[in-house]
């Protein structure tokens, strides 16, 4: 490990004399380059950036003029040179550094603005292996890291925000401050770390390494939050490089600022509603669905979802898988709702929602693909867990009927619907459903029997709220996201009025559970797939 040198303290103010600029995205370049030029800063650049600056009518040097070496090897080598890195790393007030710079003709570089090759965008756009490799920037990260390390003298910018801060400081005072350069350096190291994380994660996928020896999660700040789950906790929202329709990339049309819990609930709701092809509505409260339904249109789907548990729906999050109309919006705004997330909304719907100033309306312009590969993360003390996204999609052909009675076609449809919902309910989960509508949901209990009982209570209350003399669970299908370890949970489902059961199977007591189903006259199917959600 190198010993810490005895450098003199870095100056508070540095008046820049030279800036090195190399950009893939030229947005904002003309204005910033002109400001720097007008302030007497010499501009140095490479390739297309140099040509763009020259095209603005501004004087600009090519990096090759400094290094004495031309750009070569298809652009792979152009800035990897001691004149460049010496100009970035040299400690101006250290005698040995100053002497080396003078001896070797190395001039200081006081500002570096680099945005890196668009590796993440190339991968997101479906670029092939070779295209992705060629968009792995080498010189850019090296210069950013050099400038950031020598932040005592160098202002390093990796985005337009950083450049704006630098030019504002120069216009106000003619110099950058040490505090500003430190902030920029921190941002720069975060950028190169995120870039390396994107490259390493992609490369691991290319070689089929699902569990590489080192794994980094990187994100860019989307929003600072007023607080986390509770007011005494801090919170922030970051976007990863994954472009997946949902809350992270939604446009907020109106309403209060999203909170930590709003974002989590909106994500849970939208991921579930995307499972359905028919018009569908999901109502989520505290990360669990309290009502899910499909319908001929969204208006019917919303009404049916609300019937399941209108008490819990108050103050919930609503997700739909079709563009919202004015009629949909009027129905939704009849009760207090925190967030509505949808692929779109027409002008009439937006006008209706606008009357509810605090309601957050999020539009995504698409639905997430429930079958797409991906990873999900969860933090634990001292580490984090990583797993592949649950892409389970059970069809009628996947079912193994294990009871004497075969399910009817409508029962099969109800079983598949209920099991899809159960996949998105916190374990232990029991879901009663009939005719594309949840009747009762029991979530997050420590035993499956209690989940079955809670779901039955919800179904009975829903039937009462509709003025029915029966529970909504009568004639329903019951889904369990994991096997019944004992027959008691299944017996509760039968008592609630379920006529069919779908579960993974695989318990040591499967025979006992099947016998109980036969005794109750139920049809039961095994999926062979467990869909726990913790």
C-alpha positions as CSV (number, residue, x, y, z in Angstrom):
1,X,0.0,0.0,0.0
2,X,1.5,3.4,-1.0
3,X,2.5,5.6,2.0
4,X,0.6,8.9,2.3
5,X,2.8,11.6,0.8
6,X,3.3,14.9,2.6
7,X,1.5,17.1,0.1
8,X,0.7,20.7,0.9
9,X,-3.0,21.4,1.6
10,X,-5.1,21.7,-1.5
11,X,-6.2,25.3,-2.3
12,X,-9.7,26.4,-1.7
13,X,-10.0,28.2,-5.0
14,X,-8.6,26.9,-8.4
15,X,-8.9,29.2,-11.4
16,X,-9.0,26.7,-14.4
17,X,-6.8,27.2,-17.4
18,X,-7.6,24.0,-19.4
19,X,-10.6,21.7,-19.7
20,X,-10.7,18.3,-21.3
21,X,-14.1,17.3,-22.8
22,X,-15.1,14.0,-24.3
23,X,-18.9,13.2,-24.7
24,X,-21.1,10.6,-26.3
25,X,-24.2,12.8,-25.7
26,X,-23.5,16.3,-26.9
27,X,-26.6,17.9,-25.2
28,X,-25.5,21.1,-23.5
29,X,-22.1,21.1,-25.0
30,X,-22.4,24.3,-27.0
31,X,-23.5,26.5,-24.1
32,X,-21.0,25.1,-21.6
33,X,-18.0,25.2,-24.1
34,X,-18.8,28.8,-24.9
35,X,-18.9,29.8,-21.3
36,X,-15.6,28.1,-20.6
37,X,-14.0,29.7,-23.7
38,X,-15.3,33.2,-22.7
39,X,-13.7,32.7,-19.3
40,X,-10.4,32.0,-20.9
41,X,-10.3,28.3,-20.4
42,X,-8.5,26.3,-23.1
43,X,-10.6,23.5,-24.6
44,X,-9.1,20.1,-25.4
45,X,-11.2,17.3,-26.8
46,X,-11.3,14.1,-28.9
47,X,-13.0,12.9,-32.1
48,X,-16.6,13.8,-32.5
49,X,-16.6,16.1,-29.5
50,X,-13.7,18.1,-30.8
51,X,-15.4,18.4,-34.2
52,X,-18.6,19.6,-32.5
53,X,-16.8,22.3,-30.5
54,X,-15.0,23.4,-33.7
55,X,-18.4,23.5,-35.4
56,X,-19.6,26.0,-32.8
57,X,-16.8,28.3,-34.0
58,X,-14.7,27.8,-30.8
59,X,-11.0,27.1,-30.7
60,X,-10.3,23.6,-29.5
61,X,-7.2,21.4,-29.4
62,X,-7.1,17.7,-30.2
63,X,-5.8,15.5,-27.5
64,X,-3.3,14.2,-30.1
65,X,-1.8,17.7,-30.1
66,X,-0.9,17.3,-26.4
67,X,0.2,13.7,-26.5
68,X,2.0,13.7,-29.9
69,X,0.3,10.4,-30.6
70,X,-2.7,10.0,-33.0
71,X,-5.9,8.3,-32.0
72,X,-5.4,4.7,-33.0
73,X,-6.8,1.1,-32.9
74,X,-10.3,2.2,-33.9
75,X,-10.4,4.8,-31.1
76,X,-9.5,2.3,-28.4
77,X,-6.3,4.3,-27.6
78,X,-6.4,8.1,-27.6
79,X,-6.2,9.5,-24.0
80,X,-4.2,6.7,-22.2
81,X,-1.1,8.8,-22.1
82,X,1.1,10.3,-19.4
83,X,0.5,13.8,-20.7
84,X,-3.2,13.4,-20.1
85,X,-3.0,11.6,-16.8
86,X,-0.1,13.6,-15.6
87,X,-2.1,16.7,-16.3
88,X,-5.0,15.3,-14.2
89,X,-3.0,13.7,-11.4
90,X,-0.2,16.1,-10.8
91,X,-0.3,17.9,-7.5
92,X,0.5,21.4,-8.6
93,X,1.9,22.6,-5.2
94,X,4.1,19.5,-4.6
95,X,7.6,20.3,-5.7
96,X,8.4,16.9,-7.2
97,X,5.1,16.8,-9.1
98,X,5.6,20.3,-10.5
99,X,9.2,19.5,-11.5
100,X,8.0,16.3,-13.3
101,X,5.3,18.2,-15.1
102,X,7.8,20.8,-16.3
103,X,10.4,18.3,-17.3
104,X,8.0,16.2,-19.4
105,X,6.0,19.1,-20.8
106,X,2.8,18.2,-19.0
107,X,0.3,21.0,-18.6
108,X,-2.4,20.9,-15.9
109,X,-6.0,19.9,-16.8
110,X,-8.3,21.6,-14.3
111,X,-11.7,20.5,-15.6
112,X,-12.6,17.2,-17.1
113,X,-16.1,16.5,-18.5
114,X,-16.8,13.0,-19.6
115,X,-20.0,11.0,-19.9
116,X,-18.7,7.6,-20.9
117,X,-19.6,5.4,-23.9
118,X,-23.3,4.4,-23.8
119,X,-22.8,0.9,-22.6
120,X,-26.0,0.6,-20.6
121,X,-28.1,2.1,-23.5
122,X,-26.5,-0.3,-26.0
123,X,-27.4,-3.3,-23.8
124,X,-30.9,-2.0,-23.1
125,X,-31.5,-1.5,-26.9
126,X,-30.6,-5.2,-27.5
127,X,-27.1,-4.6,-28.9
128,X,-25.2,-7.8,-29.6
129,X,-22.1,-9.0,-27.8
130,X,-19.6,-7.2,-30.0
131,X,-21.5,-4.0,-29.9
132,X,-21.7,-4.1,-26.1
133,X,-18.0,-4.8,-25.8
134,X,-17.0,-1.9,-28.1
135,X,-19.1,0.3,-25.9
136,X,-17.1,-0.5,-22.8
137,X,-15.3,2.7,-22.1
138,X,-11.7,2.4,-20.9
139,X,-10.1,5.9,-21.3
140,X,-13.2,7.7,-19.9
141,X,-13.3,6.0,-16.6
142,X,-9.6,6.2,-16.2
143,X,-9.7,10.0,-16.7
144,X,-12.7,10.4,-14.4
145,X,-10.9,8.5,-11.7
146,X,-7.7,10.4,-12.2
147,X,-9.5,13.7,-12.0
148,X,-11.6,12.7,-9.0
149,X,-8.5,11.4,-7.1
150,X,-6.8,14.8,-7.6
151,X,-10.0,16.7,-6.7
152,X,-7.7,19.1,-4.7
153,X,-7.1,20.7,-8.1
154,X,-9.4,19.2,-10.7
155,X,-13.2,19.6,-11.1
156,X,-14.5,16.4,-12.7
157,X,-17.9,16.3,-14.3
158,X,-19.8,13.2,-15.3
159,X,-23.2,14.9,-16.1
160,X,-24.8,18.1,-17.2
161,X,-25.6,18.9,-13.6
162,X,-22.0,18.9,-12.6
163,X,-21.0,21.1,-15.6
164,X,-23.7,23.6,-14.6
165,X,-22.4,23.8,-11.1
166,X,-18.8,24.4,-12.4
167,X,-19.8,27.0,-15.0
168,X,-22.0,28.8,-12.4
169,X,-19.1,28.9,-9.9
170,X,-16.7,30.2,-12.6
171,X,-19.2,32.9,-13.7
172,X,-19.7,34.0,-10.1
173,X,-16.2,33.9,-8.8
174,X,-13.8,32.8,-11.6
175,X,-12.8,29.7,-9.7
176,X,-14.0,26.3,-8.4
177,X,-14.0,25.7,-4.6
178,X,-12.6,22.7,-2.8
179,X,-16.0,21.9,-1.4
180,X,-17.4,21.8,-5.0
181,X,-14.6,19.7,-6.3
182,X,-15.1,17.2,-3.4
183,X,-18.8,16.9,-4.2
184,X,-18.0,16.4,-7.9
185,X,-15.4,13.7,-7.1
186,X,-17.8,11.8,-4.9
187,X,-20.4,11.8,-7.8
188,X,-17.7,10.8,-10.3
189,X,-16.6,7.7,-8.3
190,X,-20.2,6.7,-7.9
191,X,-20.6,7.0,-11.7
192,X,-17.6,4.8,-12.5
193,X,-18.7,2.3,-9.9
194,X,-22.2,2.1,-11.5
195,X,-20.7,1.8,-14.9
196,X,-18.4,-1.1,-13.8
197,X,-21.4,-2.7,-12.1
198,X,-23.4,-2.6,-15.3
199,X,-20.5,-4.1,-17.3
200,X,-19.7,-6.8,-14.8
201,X,-23.4,-7.8,-14.4
202,X,-23.9,-8.0,-18.1
203,X,-20.7,-10.0,-18.6
204,X,-21.7,-12.5,-15.9
205,X,-24.9,-13.0,-17.7
206,X,-23.1,-13.6,-21.0
207,X,-21.1,-16.4,-19.5
208,X,-24.0,-17.9,-17.6
209,X,-22.7,-17.1,-14.1
210,X,-25.8,-16.7,-12.0
211,X,-23.8,-16.2,-8.8
212,X,-20.5,-14.4,-9.6
213,X,-17.9,-14.1,-6.9
214,X,-18.6,-10.4,-6.7
215,X,-21.9,-8.6,-7.4
216,X,-22.6,-4.9,-7.3
217,X,-26.0,-3.2,-7.4
218,X,-25.9,0.3,-8.8
219,X,-28.6,2.9,-9.2
220,X,-29.1,6.6,-10.0
221,X,-31.0,8.8,-7.7
222,X,-34.6,9.3,-8.9
223,X,-36.0,11.0,-5.8
224,X,-35.1,11.8,-2.2
225,X,-38.0,10.9,0.0
226,X,-39.5,12.8,2.9
227,X,-38.8,9.7,5.0
228,X,-38.7,5.9,4.7
229,X,-41.3,3.4,5.9
230,X,-41.7,5.6,9.0
231,X,-41.1,9.3,9.7
232,X,-38.0,8.7,11.8
233,X,-36.3,6.8,8.9
234,X,-34.6,8.5,5.9
235,X,-35.5,7.3,2.4
236,X,-34.4,7.6,-1.2
237,X,-35.5,6.1,-4.5
238,X,-33.0,4.9,-7.1
239,X,-33.4,3.6,-10.6
240,X,-31.2,0.8,-11.9
241,X,-30.3,0.4,-15.5
242,X,-33.2,-2.0,-16.1
243,X,-35.9,-0.5,-18.3
244,X,-39.1,-2.2,-17.1
245,X,-42.5,-0.4,-17.2
246,X,-43.6,0.4,-13.7
247,X,-43.3,2.8,-10.9
248,X,-39.5,3.5,-11.4
249,X,-40.1,4.9,-14.9
250,X,-43.6,6.2,-14.6
251,X,-44.6,9.8,-15.3
252,X,-46.3,11.3,-12.3
253,X,-49.1,13.4,-13.7
254,X,-50.3,14.9,-10.5
255,X,-50.6,14.5,-6.7
256,X,-48.4,14.7,-3.7
257,X,-44.8,13.5,-3.8
258,X,-44.5,9.7,-3.7
259,X,-43.5,8.2,-0.4
260,X,-41.5,5.0,0.3
261,X,-44.6,3.0,1.0
262,X,-46.4,4.4,-2.0
263,X,-43.6,3.3,-4.3
264,X,-43.4,-0.2,-2.8
265,X,-47.2,-0.7,-3.0
266,X,-47.5,0.7,-6.6
267,X,-44.8,-1.7,-7.7
268,X,-46.5,-4.7,-6.0
269,X,-49.9,-3.8,-7.6
270,X,-48.5,-3.2,-11.1
271,X,-46.5,-6.4,-11.2
272,X,-49.7,-8.3,-10.3
273,X,-52.0,-6.6,-12.7
274,X,-49.6,-7.3,-15.6
275,X,-50.2,-11.0,-15.1
276,X,-53.6,-10.7,-16.8
277,X,-54.6,-10.5,-20.4
278,X,-58.2,-9.4,-19.8
279,X,-59.0,-5.9,-18.4
280,X,-57.9,-6.2,-14.8
281,X,-57.7,-4.2,-11.6
282,X,-55.6,-4.8,-8.5
283,X,-56.1,-2.9,-5.2
284,X,-53.1,-3.1,-2.9
285,X,-52.8,-2.1,0.8
286,X,-49.6,-2.5,2.7
287,X,-47.9,-4.6,0.0
288,X,-50.7,-7.2,-0.2
289,X,-53.6,-7.2,-2.7
290,X,-57.0,-6.8,-1.0
291,X,-59.0,-7.1,-4.2
292,X,-58.2,-8.4,-7.7
293,X,-60.6,-8.9,-10.6
294,X,-60.9,-9.0,-14.3
295,X,-63.9,-7.7,-16.3
296,X,-65.3,-6.8,-19.7
297,X,-63.7,-3.4,-19.2
298,X,-61.8,-1.6,-16.5
299,X,-64.9,-0.1,-14.9
300,X,-66.3,-3.6,-14.3
301,X,-62.9,-4.9,-13.1
302,X,-62.5,-2.1,-10.6
303,X,-66.0,-2.6,-9.2
304,X,-65.4,-6.3,-8.8
305,X,-62.0,-5.8,-7.2
306,X,-63.5,-3.3,-4.7
307,X,-66.2,-5.7,-3.7
308,X,-63.7,-8.1,-2.2
309,X,-62.6,-5.8,0.6
310,X,-63.9,-2.2,0.4
311,X,-62.7,-1.5,3.9
312,X,-59.1,-2.2,3.2
313,X,-59.3,-0.5,-0.2
314,X,-59.7,2.9,1.5
315,X,-56.3,4.7,1.2
316,X,-54.9,1.9,-1.1
317,X,-53.1,1.8,-4.4
318,X,-55.0,0.9,-7.6
319,X,-53.3,-0.6,-10.6
320,X,-55.0,-1.4,-14.0
321,X,-53.7,-2.9,-17.2
322,X,-55.6,-0.7,-19.7
323,X,-55.7,3.1,-20.3
324,X,-58.2,4.8,-18.0
325,X,-61.3,6.6,-19.2
326,X,-63.4,9.3,-17.5
327,X,-65.9,6.7,-16.3
328,X,-63.1,4.7,-14.7
329,X,-61.7,7.8,-13.0
330,X,-65.1,8.8,-11.6
331,X,-65.6,5.4,-10.0
332,X,-62.1,5.3,-8.6
333,X,-62.4,8.8,-7.0
334,X,-65.5,7.9,-5.1
335,X,-63.3,6.6,-2.3
336,X,-59.9,7.9,-1.0
337,X,-57.1,6.4,-3.0
338,X,-53.4,7.2,-2.5
339,X,-52.0,6.1,-5.9
340,X,-53.4,5.1,-9.3
341,X,-50.9,3.5,-11.7
342,X,-51.9,2.7,-15.3
343,X,-50.5,2.4,-18.8
344,X,-52.3,5.6,-19.8
345,X,-55.3,7.9,-19.2
346,X,-57.4,9.9,-21.6
347,X,-58.0,13.6,-21.2
348,X,-61.3,13.1,-19.5
349,X,-59.8,10.8,-16.9
350,X,-57.0,13.2,-16.2
351,X,-59.5,16.0,-15.7
352,X,-61.5,13.9,-13.2
353,X,-58.4,13.0,-11.2
354,X,-57.2,16.6,-11.2
355,X,-60.0,17.4,-8.9
356,X,-58.4,15.2,-6.3
357,X,-55.2,17.2,-5.8
358,X,-53.5,14.8,-3.5
359,X,-54.1,11.6,-5.5
360,X,-50.9,10.5,-7.3
361,X,-51.6,9.5,-10.9
362,X,-48.7,7.5,-12.5
363,X,-48.7,6.6,-16.2
364,X,-46.2,4.1,-17.5
365,X,-46.9,3.8,-21.3
366,X,-46.6,0.0,-21.0
367,X,-46.9,-3.1,-18.8
368,X,-44.0,-5.2,-17.3
369,X,-43.5,-8.6,-18.9
370,X,-44.4,-11.1,-16.2
371,X,-42.4,-13.7,-18.1
372,X,-39.2,-11.7,-18.5
373,X,-36.1,-12.7,-16.8
374,X,-34.7,-10.5,-14.1
375,X,-33.3,-10.4,-10.6
376,X,-34.8,-9.2,-7.3
377,X,-32.8,-8.1,-4.2
378,X,-33.4,-8.0,-0.5
379,X,-31.0,-6.6,2.1
380,X,-30.0,-8.5,5.2
381,X,-27.6,-7.5,8.0
382,X,-24.2,-7.4,6.4
383,X,-25.3,-8.4,2.9
384,X,-28.1,-8.9,0.5
385,X,-30.0,-11.8,-1.1
386,X,-30.4,-12.1,-4.9
387,X,-32.8,-14.4,-6.7
388,X,-34.3,-14.6,-10.2
389,X,-37.7,-13.1,-10.7
390,X,-40.6,-15.5,-10.2
391,X,-41.8,-16.1,-13.8
392,X,-44.2,-18.9,-12.9
393,X,-47.2,-19.1,-15.3
394,X,-49.4,-22.1,-14.5
395,X,-51.7,-23.3,-17.2
396,X,-54.4,-26.0,-17.3
397,X,-52.0,-28.4,-18.9
398,X,-49.7,-28.1,-15.9
399,X,-52.3,-29.2,-13.4
400,X,-52.3,-32.7,-11.9
401,X,-55.8,-33.6,-10.6
402,X,-55.3,-35.7,-7.5
403,X,-58.9,-36.1,-6.2
404,X,-61.7,-38.4,-7.3
405,X,-63.8,-35.5,-8.6
406,X,-62.5,-33.7,-11.6
407,X,-62.8,-29.9,-11.6
408,X,-65.2,-28.3,-14.1
409,X,-63.9,-25.9,-16.7
410,X,-65.0,-22.9,-14.7
411,X,-63.3,-24.3,-11.6
412,X,-60.1,-24.7,-13.5
413,X,-60.3,-21.0,-14.6
414,X,-60.9,-19.9,-11.0
415,X,-58.1,-22.1,-9.7
416,X,-55.6,-20.6,-12.2
417,X,-56.8,-17.0,-11.4
418,X,-56.6,-17.6,-7.7
419,X,-53.1,-19.2,-7.9
420,X,-51.9,-16.2,-10.0
421,X,-53.0,-13.8,-7.3
422,X,-51.5,-16.0,-4.5
423,X,-48.1,-15.7,-6.2
424,X,-48.3,-12.0,-5.2
425,X,-49.6,-12.4,-1.7
426,X,-47.3,-12.5,1.3
427,X,-46.9,-16.0,2.7
428,X,-48.6,-17.8,4.2
429,X,-51.3,-17.0,1.6
430,X,-54.8,-18.3,0.9
431,X,-56.9,-16.8,-1.9
432,X,-60.6,-17.6,-2.7
433,X,-61.7,-16.6,-6.2
434,X,-64.7,-17.1,-8.4
435,X,-65.5,-15.9,-11.9
436,X,-62.3,-13.9,-12.2
437,X,-62.8,-12.1,-8.9
438,X,-61.1,-12.5,-5.6
439,X,-63.6,-13.4,-2.9
440,X,-61.3,-13.3,0.1
441,X,-57.5,-13.0,0.7
442,X,-55.6,-14.2,3.8
443,X,-52.0,-13.0,3.8
444,X,-48.9,-13.1,5.9
445,X,-50.0,-15.4,8.6
446,X,-47.7,-17.8,10.5
447,X,-49.8,-20.8,9.7
448,X,-52.0,-21.6,6.7
449,X,-55.1,-22.4,8.7
450,X,-55.3,-18.9,10.0
451,X,-54.8,-17.5,6.5
452,X,-57.7,-19.7,5.3
453,X,-59.9,-18.4,8.2
454,X,-59.0,-14.7,7.5
455,X,-59.7,-15.1,3.8
456,X,-63.1,-16.7,4.8
457,X,-63.9,-13.8,7.0
458,X,-63.2,-11.3,4.2
459,X,-65.3,-13.3,1.9
460,X,-68.2,-13.4,4.3
461,X,-68.0,-9.7,4.9
462,X,-67.9,-9.0,1.2
463,X,-71.0,-11.1,0.7
464,X,-72.8,-9.2,3.5
465,X,-71.7,-5.8,2.0
466,X,-73.3,-6.9,-1.3
467,X,-76.5,-7.8,0.5
468,X,-76.1,-11.5,-0.2
469,X,-77.2,-14.2,2.1
470,X,-74.0,-16.1,1.4
471,X,-70.2,-15.6,1.5
472,X,-68.5,-14.7,-1.7
473,X,-66.4,-17.8,-1.1
474,X,-69.4,-20.0,-1.8
475,X,-68.5,-22.0,-5.0
476,X,-65.1,-20.5,-5.2
477,X,-61.7,-22.0,-5.9
478,X,-59.1,-21.8,-3.1
479,X,-55.4,-21.3,-3.9
480,X,-52.6,-21.9,-1.5
481,X,-49.2,-20.7,-2.6
482,X,-47.5,-23.6,-0.8
483,X,-48.6,-27.1,0.1
484,X,-51.0,-27.8,3.0
485,X,-48.8,-29.4,5.7
486,X,-52.0,-30.6,7.4
487,X,-55.6,-31.1,6.3
488,X,-56.8,-28.4,8.6
489,X,-56.3,-25.5,6.2
490,X,-58.1,-27.4,3.4
491,X,-61.0,-28.2,5.8
492,X,-61.3,-24.5,6.6
493,X,-61.5,-23.8,2.8
494,X,-64.2,-26.3,2.4
495,X,-66.1,-24.8,5.4
496,X,-65.8,-21.4,3.7
497,X,-67.6,-22.7,0.7
498,X,-64.7,-23.5,-1.7
499,X,-65.5,-26.3,-4.2
500,X,-62.0,-26.6,-5.7
501,X,-58.5,-26.3,-4.4
502,X,-55.2,-25.6,-6.2
503,X,-51.8,-26.0,-4.4
504,X,-48.3,-27.1,-5.2
505,X,-48.5,-30.5,-3.4
506,X,-45.4,-32.2,-2.0
507,X,-46.3,-32.5,1.7
508,X,-45.5,-35.6,3.7
509,X,-49.2,-35.6,4.4
510,X,-50.5,-35.2,0.8
511,X,-52.4,-38.4,1.1
512,X,-54.2,-37.1,4.3
513,X,-55.0,-33.8,2.5
514,X,-56.3,-35.6,-0.6
515,X,-58.5,-37.8,1.5
516,X,-59.9,-34.8,3.3
517,X,-60.7,-33.2,-0.1
518,X,-62.4,-36.3,-1.3
519,X,-64.4,-36.6,1.8
520,X,-65.6,-32.9,1.3
521,X,-66.3,-33.6,-2.4
522,X,-63.7,-31.0,-3.5
523,X,-61.7,-31.1,-6.7
524,X,-58.0,-30.5,-6.1
525,X,-55.1,-29.9,-8.4
526,X,-51.4,-29.9,-7.7
527,X,-49.2,-27.4,-9.6
528,X,-45.8,-28.9,-8.5
529,X,-44.6,-25.3,-8.1
530,X,-44.4,-23.3,-4.9
531,X,-44.7,-19.5,-5.1
532,X,-43.7,-18.2,-1.6
533,X,-43.4,-14.5,-1.2
534,X,-41.7,-13.2,2.0
